[in-house]
Amino acid sequence: MATKTIGERIEDWKLYGMPESPLDEQEREAVIEFAIGFEECNHSREALQAMPDEDLVGAAYWAMADYARGQM
């Protein structure tokens, strides 16, 4: 089975719930990099780094969703 991309994992976490354990540093950095890669992300790197996991994932998800809406 193929490994999910960070975008797919963000979508799963947002739609189906966060993992039981906190995100590790590599996961957090991947989510931050993913989020700031979207022009639609209205948070600075520092703001994203300060967010709890659930808020961070939500910010990344909404940046991705806003981008997708603009592509329609």
C-alpha beads as a LAMMPS data file, in Angstrom:
LAMMPS data file: protein, C-alpha beads

72 atoms
71 bonds

1 atom types
1 bond types

-500.0 500.0 xlo xhi
-500.0 500.0 ylo yhi
-500.0 500.0 zlo zhi

Masses

1 110.0

Atoms # bond

1 1 1 0.000 0.000 0.000
2 1 1 1.355 3.420 -0.948
3 1 1 2.270 5.913 1.739
4 1 1 -0.090 8.877 1.934
5 1 1 1.132 12.352 1.049
6 1 1 1.154 15.024 3.737
7 1 1 -1.869 16.611 2.027
8 1 1 -3.799 13.339 2.280
9 1 1 -2.793 12.938 5.917
10 1 1 -3.900 16.500 6.717
11 1 1 -7.249 15.825 5.078
12 1 1 -7.661 12.579 7.048
13 1 1 -6.768 14.270 10.342
14 1 1 -9.167 17.156 9.675
15 1 1 -12.066 15.004 8.512
16 1 1 -11.642 11.879 10.641
17 1 1 -9.818 13.080 13.744
18 1 1 -6.330 13.732 14.962
19 1 1 -4.011 10.872 15.918
20 1 1 -4.051 9.863 19.574
21 1 1 -0.437 10.907 20.093
22 1 1 0.864 14.413 19.329
23 1 1 2.452 15.087 15.963
24 1 1 6.209 14.629 16.072
25 1 1 8.575 17.410 14.987
26 1 1 8.955 16.003 11.450
27 1 1 5.177 15.801 10.990
28 1 1 4.692 19.329 12.346
29 1 1 7.379 20.695 10.027
30 1 1 5.834 18.888 7.047
31 1 1 2.416 20.376 7.863
32 1 1 3.926 23.868 8.250
33 1 1 5.816 23.594 4.944
34 1 1 2.675 22.344 3.225
35 1 1 0.554 25.196 4.607
36 1 1 2.956 28.016 3.777
37 1 1 3.328 26.629 0.276
38 1 1 -0.151 27.992 -0.443
39 1 1 -0.608 31.676 -1.191
40 1 1 -3.960 31.261 0.564
41 1 1 -2.297 30.549 3.914
42 1 1 -2.794 33.693 5.956
43 1 1 -0.496 32.671 8.824
44 1 1 3.218 33.281 9.228
45 1 1 5.619 30.413 9.865
46 1 1 5.972 31.659 13.452
47 1 1 2.200 31.688 13.969
48 1 1 1.908 28.163 12.567
49 1 1 4.749 26.940 14.791
50 1 1 2.980 28.328 17.866
51 1 1 -0.320 26.564 17.104
52 1 1 -1.447 23.387 18.835
53 1 1 -1.504 20.371 16.487
54 1 1 -5.237 20.503 15.786
55 1 1 -5.176 24.211 14.919
56 1 1 -2.084 23.734 12.755
57 1 1 -3.742 20.939 10.795
58 1 1 -6.886 23.049 10.449
59 1 1 -4.911 26.012 9.088
60 1 1 -3.173 23.773 6.546
61 1 1 -6.451 22.143 5.549
62 1 1 -8.199 25.469 4.979
63 1 1 -5.281 26.848 2.944
64 1 1 -5.499 23.737 0.757
65 1 1 -9.295 24.016 0.492
66 1 1 -9.149 27.731 -0.403
67 1 1 -6.595 26.945 -3.099
68 1 1 -8.806 24.170 -4.495
69 1 1 -11.854 26.470 -4.571
70 1 1 -9.852 28.960 -6.619
71 1 1 -9.052 26.266 -9.177
72 1 1 -12.700 25.624 -10.053

Bonds

1 1 1 2
2 1 2 3
3 1 3 4
4 1 4 5
5 1 5 6
6 1 6 7
7 1 7 8
8 1 8 9
9 1 9 10
10 1 10 11
11 1 11 12
12 1 12 13
13 1 13 14
14 1 14 15
15 1 15 16
16 1 16 17
17 1 17 18
18 1 18 19
19 1 19 20
20 1 20 21
21 1 21 22
22 1 22 23
23 1 23 24
24 1 24 25
25 1 25 26
26 1 26 27
27 1 27 28
28 1 28 29
29 1 29 30
30 1 30 31
31 1 31 32
32 1 32 33
33 1 33 34
34 1 34 35
35 1 35 36
36 1 36 37
37 1 37 38
38 1 38 39
39 1 39 40
40 1 40 41
41 1 41 42
42 1 42 43
43 1 43 44
44 1 44 45
45 1 45 46
46 1 46 47
47 1 47 48
48 1 48 49
49 1 49 50
50 1 50 51
51 1 51 52
52 1 52 53
53 1 53 54
54 1 54 55
55 1 55 56
56 1 56 57
57 1 57 58
58 1 58 59
59 1 59 60
60 1 60 61
61 1 61 62
62 1 62 63
63 1 63 64
64 1 64 65
65 1 65 66
66 1 66 67
67 1 67 68
68 1 68 69
69 1 69 70
70 1 70 71
71 1 71 72
